């Protein structure tokens, strides 16, 4: 079977809820390898909900569908406050990335409670702002930023990552709508050890199987490189 599109590979999938410090219930899903303990954990932060972003935004959905089986990773997805998906609607309302600090904290508390190993924050678009603003408050191995717009994260918040003992990986599409590689190199220059990857032909929404495969490959390269190259076929 070719691995592409909506193909969902075997994993243990569990509908979960997160409880925030301001007493909201958020809905989500945890996917873990079927027959082995995960070697690391992806805590995913979705694109802007007011522009259609949610836990099922396609790169995050495909990460959860494929990477537990292909790379032995646990994948946690959830809807931030006020966001809806087929899984349900998280309580609260969108707070422009401010109240969402508590949403990130709730996800990380869940990771700790479950004893999930080696957490990484994987943010896409708006989710990168949450990772940059609040990731330093938590015990994580690194952050992976997909199509960062840098609309909400301040210059100081970006620069503060230079003092953190964790990895910063940045995927910038060549044809991004908001931040392209040349400007991204300048704006992330305050983090000398960051790995910035300019993706030729890439666009903000990473549309198409080639772009999906490239993004998932770079995530796995950062988190569990021993699993590369990712297979493109699955034998039941």
QUIVENCOR-V814568 format. One record per helix or strand. SS is the DSSP state (alpha for helix, beta for strand). FROM is the first residue (numbers start at 1). TO is the last residue. If there is no record, write none. Layout:
<<SS/FROM/TO> <SS/FROM/TO>>
This chain:
<<beta/2/2> <beta/12/19> <beta/25/32> <beta/40/45> <alpha/49/51> <alpha/58/71> <beta/73/78> <beta/84/85> <beta/88/89> <alpha/100/114> <beta/119/124> <alpha/126/137> <beta/142/146> <alpha/155/163> <beta/167/173> <alpha/181/187> <beta/195/199> <alpha/209/223> <alpha/225/227> <beta/233/233>>
